[in-house]
Amino acid sequence: MKNKKPIISVIMSVYNEEKYLRDSLGSVITQTLEDFELIIVDDCSTDKTVEIIQSFEDPRIMLIINETNMGLTKNLNKALKLCQGEFIARMDGDDICMPDRLQKQVDYMRQHPEYMLTGCQTRTFGEQNMTWCLKDNPEKLKIMMLIRPVLAHPTFMIRRELIFEKGFYYDESYRSAQDYELAQRVSEFYPIGIVQDILLNYRTHKKQVSSKLGNTQFANADRIRERQLKRLGVALDEKMRKVYTSWVKEEKDVKAETFCQAQKLIQEFCRANKEKNIYDNKLMEKTLKEMLFMWVLRNKSMEVMIKLPVICDSIGDLPIVIGQSLEIVKRKVRGE
């Protein structure tokens, strides 16, 4: 029985995580699905991180201590190569799993054998409090990644074969946004999905990679977006590049003209897609317009609201605007 391979390998990379690590590890160790291994790579921590990990004395934990600092991406690949599980789950040293997270994600993967990578709904806490609720639609998720990531990194669960047979390791040229890069690359070949249950509390704080490396994070994310545009056959001029950047950042205090130009971007993407046939064109148009009008409504600008009929490029946009307005109301009711 000692040589029996676990159902799941959970991988973590940690660096000076003492503040939140005990709670995070505790949420993994107490999972209802107990058949897992937990592979943790410590990246030369100088605090009590290693001591906290060792205090658990759980035989399912494998701790690797780096001699030199390697960074998140290389650490994750290092952990991946050691995985024995049928499924591989990500976890960070500051987030909290729901007790049935692993069980529900495994059940979901088995119900959807065509999915190679999945995530789950998350609830953020700490400096931000909101719930991320995305529909489980592989084609829609793929389209949304033209604008931004769709799966929270610590919710990832992937099939072993994706790594060991298909070679989908993290791209080590990305020191940040490596999750976005991997998910987008996988989505070009295989469906990705998202469990509709909230299975992870995602902590937001200033120590996060996305907070510390804001400009680098955005530059790396831009590389991923540029790769998608190139595949689509779209080359943006300087003016439309600025509009695209405003959209992906969801910049505030934006003039109505910028939103009108974003509509033209959607038209250009859909025109290019008719030739390349990468996405479902109707769904592409609808999904991008949903994202656009959510940005419009979040701006809360009276000037923009007055010009909303101009921003809409057809009467068919009206149901989308109404739908996104209702979504905002639902979030407010939930206190987000």
N, C-alpha and C positions, 0 to 999 in steps of 0.2 A: 504493500500500500504506500510505502514511502516514496516510490518512484512514480506514483500516479500523478499525471499532469493536471494542474488546476483548470477549472473552467475559465477563470479570468486572471490576467496579469494586470495589476494596477501599477502605473509608472508615475513617479514624482521626481522633480528636480528641485532641490532646496538650497537656499543660501541665506543665512542669518534670518531664519524664520521663527525664532524662539517665541515671539509675541503671540502668534496664533496657532502654532504647529500642534500643540497638544490637543486642542479641540478638533483640528482638521484630521489628525491621525485617528483620534477616537471615533470620528464619524465613519471612518473606513473600517476600522477593526470590529465595530459592532454591527456591520451589515447583516441583514437577514440571510443573504447568500454568503455562506462562510467559506466556500471552496475557491479561494483566490490566493495569489501571492502578491506581495506589495514590494516592488523594487524601487528603492529610493537612492538617488545619486546626490550626495552632498558636495557642493561646489566650493570647498574650502571655507566653510563657515567659521567665523571667529567668535561667535556667541555660543549659547548652550543648545544649539540645534541638534548636534550629534548626541549629546547627553539625553535630550528629550526622547529622541528616536530609540536609543538603547534602553531607556527606562521601561519601554512597553514589553520587552522580553517575550515577544510573540514570534513563534517559529515561522510564521508566514512572511515575516519582514526580512528582506535582503537589503542590507545597507552597503553601498559602495561609496568610499570616501576618496575624492579626487586629490591628487598630489598638487595639481595646478588648476587654477580657475579656467573652465572651458566654456562657460556660457550655456544658456538654456537649450539651444537647438542641438548642440553636440551631446549634451547630457541626455537628452531624450532619445537620440539615436543609440547612444551607449546602452540605455535601459532597454530599448526595443530589441536589441540583439540578444538580450538575456531572457526574453519572455518565453514562457512555456505554455501559456494559456491559449485556449481556443479563441478567446476574445481579449482585446487589450483596451483598458480604460485609462484615461488621463485623470489626474488629480493634482491640485496645487496645495501648497502648505498653508494657505490662509482661508480656504473655502470650507464649506460644510456640506457633506452629502446627506440627503434624506436616508433613513435606515434601509429603505427598499430600493435605493437607486440602482445598484448592480443587478438585482433580480429583475427589475422592470426593464432595464435596458437589454439584458440578455434575452428576456422573453420577447421583446420587440424585434431584436435581431433575428431570432428564430422564426418569428412570424413573417419576416420580410427577408428571405434568403438572398434576394437580389441586392440588398443594401450592403455596401462595404463600409460606410462610415455614418455614424449617427451622433446626435447630441440629444439634449432634453431641454425642456423649458427651465428657466432659472428665475430666481428672485434675488435682486441685488440688495445689499445692506451695507451699512457703514456710512460713507460720505454721500451715497445715493441710495434711494429706496424706490425700486420699481420692479415690475414683473415683465419678463420678455416672453411674449406669446406669439410664436410663429406657426403658421399652418404646416402640417406635414405633407408637403407636396414637393417631391424631388426636383421637378422641372422649374417650379417657382423659386425654390431656394437657389438653384443654379443661376437663374436670371438676376435675382437680388444681389448676387455677388459681383455683378457689374458695377454696383455702387458701393457695397460694404460687406464685411463678414456677416455670416448668419448664425454660426454655431459658436457658443462660448467654449474656449479651449479646454477648460477642466471638465466639460461634459462629454468630450470625445469618447466614443467606443468604436473600435475598428476590428475587423476580422483578421486573424493571424495571417491568412493567406495574402492579404493585401500587402503585408510587409515582406514575408518570407518567400512568396511565390511571384508577386507582381512588382516588388521592389519599391514600394511607395514609402521610403523613409523621408524624414524632414530634409528640406533643402538647406544645407549648412551655410549657404551664402546669405541667408536671412537670420540675423541675430534677433530680430523681432518680427512680428506679423507672420511667423512661421506656421501658425495654425490656419490663418487665412490662406496662405500659399498652398498648404497641403489639402485643405478642404476643396479649394477651387480646382486644383489639379486633379483630384480624385473625381470631382463632379463631371469632368470632361469625358470620363470613361465609364463611370458607374453611378447609380442613383445614391444620393445621400438623403437621410431622413432625420426626423426629430420627434422624440417621444413627447406626447402632449401633456404629460404630468410634470409638475415642478419637482425636480429631483435633486436640485443643487441650490444652496444659498451662496451667491457669488459676492465675496467681500470687495468693496471698493475703497481704496486708500492710496496715499501718495507713494507708497513703496513699490507699487505694481510696475511692471515693465512698461505698460502703456502710459503710465503717469510720468515715469522717470525719463523715458526715451520718446517723448511726444513727437518731435520732428523726425527722428529716425524711423519711428513706427509708421508715420504717415508716408514717408518716402518709400519704405518697403511695401506698404499697402498700395502705393501708386504704381510700383513695378508690376504688381499683380493685376491691377486694373488695366494697365497699358498692355500687358500680355493678352488680356481678353479682347481688348479693342483691336489689337493687331490680328488676332485669330478671326475676328469678325470682319476685318478689312476696313476699319474706320480710322481715319487720320484727322485729328482735330486741329484747326487753326488756333492761333493764340487767343482769339476772342472766345471761341467755344470751349477751349481748354479752361479758361477762367470760370466759365459757367459750370462746367463739369466739376471743377474743384470746389466751387461754392456749394454745389449739390452734395457731393460726398461728405463735405464737412458740416452740412446743414447750417450754413452761416446764418446769423441773425441780421435783422435790419436790412433785408435785401429788397431791392426795388422790383416792382411788378414786371419790368422789362426782362430781368434775369430769369424769372419764372417762365416767361414767354419763350425765351431762348432755350430753356430747358425742354420745353415742348418740342422745339425743333431738333434737339438732341435725340429725343425719343423717336421722332420721325426718321432721323438719319440712322439710328441703330436698327430700327425695324426694316428700313429699306435695304441696308446691308445684309440683314439676316435673311431676307427673301432670296438673296443670291447664295448665301452660305448654308442656309437651312440648319443652323446650330441649335436654335431654340424654337419652340412652338410660337409662331408669330403673334397670334391673338393673345396668348397668355403673356407674352413678352410686353406687348403694348399695355395691357391691363395692369400688370405688375409694376412696371416702371411708372405708370401714371398714379398708381396708389402711393408709391414712394414719393413721387413729386408732390402730390396734393397733401400728404402728411406733412411734408416740409413747409408747404405754403401755410397750412393751418397753424402749425406750431409757431410761425413768425408773429402771429397775433397783431398784424399790422392793419389798421383801419384802411389805409391807402390801398393796400394789396387786396383787402376784402372787397372794396368798392370796384376794383378792376378785375375781380374774379371771372366775370363773364368773358373778358378779353383773354385771360390766361387759358380758359377752357377753349380747346380748338374745335370742339363740336358739342352738340347737346348730349352726346353719349358720355361725356365726361361728368355730367351732373350726378348720376348714381354713384360714381366713384367718390366724388366730393362728399356726398351725403354719407356714404359708407365710412369714409375716413373720419368725418365729423363725429359719427356715432362711436367709433373706436376711441377717440379722444375722450368723449363723455364717459364711456365705460371705465377707462383708466382713472379718471377723476373720481368716479364712484368708488373704485378700489383703493383710492387714496394715494395714487402714484403721481 
